[in-house]
Structure formats: structure tokens, C-alpha cells
């Protein structure tokens, strides 16, 4: 299966111009680090930066809630610190889910661009 993919990729590169082939190579699969870095290269990077700041603040407050939870003996305070910790954890989960959805969206857009390039390559080959 892997050799078949390489054969198709090679066939596509042969039909493309040098500039299109370079663009096609940039659309290749990314590892996790490259995907995270790609979040900061979009026009909505300010939202990602804001989400990271919110995550950092929520983490600091979560640690504070855990320390206070472990230091108290009063049941009402235990419930309050536990609820605060749960809210912080939910904020962190939501921001991470948002980031993962953005990475998935970027991967889908990259694949759509690859398909568009393949279709234009085949259209040029036919005519």
C-alpha cells in the first residue's frame, strides 16, 4: 500500500510544474509538533494564544484549589475547593479540545488542497 502511494505521488509530481510540486510537498503529513506549531501560523493565532493563557491561569488556580482542598477539614470548604478544581479542569479540557479541533481542521484543509491540486493536475493532463 505504501509503495502504491509513493507511485501515485511520483506520478502527480511528474505532471506538476516545479512550483506546484514544491507546494504539493508542503502539504504532506505533519507530526504532532508540526501540527501544534501550525496553530500559531493561522490568522486566528490570537485566539490560540489567549486560550493558552487561560489554560495556564486555570492550571495555576487548579493547583491552588488542590492545595487548599488538602489543607482544610471543613466539609463546606472541601466542597467549594473541589468545585473550583472541577471548574478549572473543565476550562483546561475545553481549551485543549478547541486546539485539537483546530488542528483537525487544518489537517482537513491540507488534504482538500492536495485533492484540488491532484484534480487540476489530472485536468491539465486530459486537455
PyMOL commands that set and color helices and strands:
alter all, ss='L'
color gray80, all
select helices_A, chain A and resi 2-15+18-26+32-39+45-71+75-126
alter helices_A, ss='H'
color red, helices_A
deselect
rebuild
show_as cartoon
